[in-house]
């Protein structure tokens, strides 16, 4: 028997699905989410918020919550936008993204609020 943890995940069970790397860890507390936002800001990346229904998380594009926050460096503003998205769509997953202008890609992406399947 292996000592490695087997993370049960299946497409049929919406609650078991894993997302980015952080989804294999315990849910992030507010302080850990804040540290991730600080990291995005310190790297000079542009934060953005996206959301989607849990059942559509793998086979659909996620909805943008407003436009990316180009040049935003205030951690409180970014956290407030993520919270506003979650309050407006409490059953949806909410993802925080950090866009890297130079690499022209996502430098960071993590689900900060998990939705409840309908």
N, C-alpha and C positions, 0 to 999 in steps of 0.2 A: 504494500500500500504506500502511496506517495504522501510525503509531508506537505505537498503544495496544496493550497486552497483551490477548490473547484468552485468557480462562481457560476451558479445555475442561472442560465439566461436562455430564453426561447422567444421566438417571434410570436408564438401564440399567446404567451403570458406577458401582457403589456407592462405589468409591474416589475417583471424580472429583467427587463431590457437594460443594457448598459450603454452609456454614452462615452464621452471623452474619458481620459485616464482617471479623473477625479471621481467618476461614478463607481469605481471599484473600491473607494475608500469610504469611511463613514461620512454621512452628510456634513457639509461644511457649516460651521457656526458663523455667525455674523462677523466675528473677528477674523476668521480665515478668509471669508469673502472679501473683507476690507483689504487684507494683505494682498490678495490677487489683483484687486483694483489698483492698489498702490503700485504693484509691480508693472501693470499695464501702463500706467501714467509715467512711471520712472523710465520705462523703455521708450517713451515718446510715441507709443502706439495710439491709434484712434479707437476709443471704445464704441461699442454698438450693442444693442439689446435686440434679441429675437425671441419669438415664442411660437409654439405650435401645440396642437392637441397630442396627447400621448400616443394615440393610435396612428398618428401620421408622422411621427418623429423620424422614421427611417426611410420612408418612400415618398416623401414630399419635401419641397423647400419649406423652410421656416419663414414665418411672417416677420418683417422688420417692424420694430417698435420705433416709430419716427425714423429720421435719418441718422446715420452714424454721427457721433458727437465729435466732429472734427476739431482737433485742438483743445478739447476739454481736459483740464488738468485738476479740476476740483473733485476730489474723491466723493464728497457728500452729494454733489449733483449727480454723479454716475450711479451711486447707490440708490438715490431717490428715484431715478428713472427706472432702475430694475424693480424696485418696490412698486412703483406706479403701474408698471406693466403687469406685475403679479396680481395686484389688486384689481386691475381691469380684466384680467383673464385668469382667475384663480384655479381653473381646472387645467390650464396649459403648463407645459414645461417652459421655463424662461432661461435663456442662455445669454451669457456675457461673452463678448468677443473683443479681442484686441487686434486691430488691423495694423500690420506693419507696412508703412508706405514704401520703404526701400525694397523689401523683398516682394512686395506686391502680393501678400498672402496674409492669412491669419497667423498671428504670432501666439495667440492664446484663445482658447474657447472652452467654456465650461458651463454646465447646467447649474444655475444657482438656486432655482426653485423647481421642484418636481411637481407636475400636475397630477390630478387624480383622474384615472380613467372613468369614462362615463359608462 
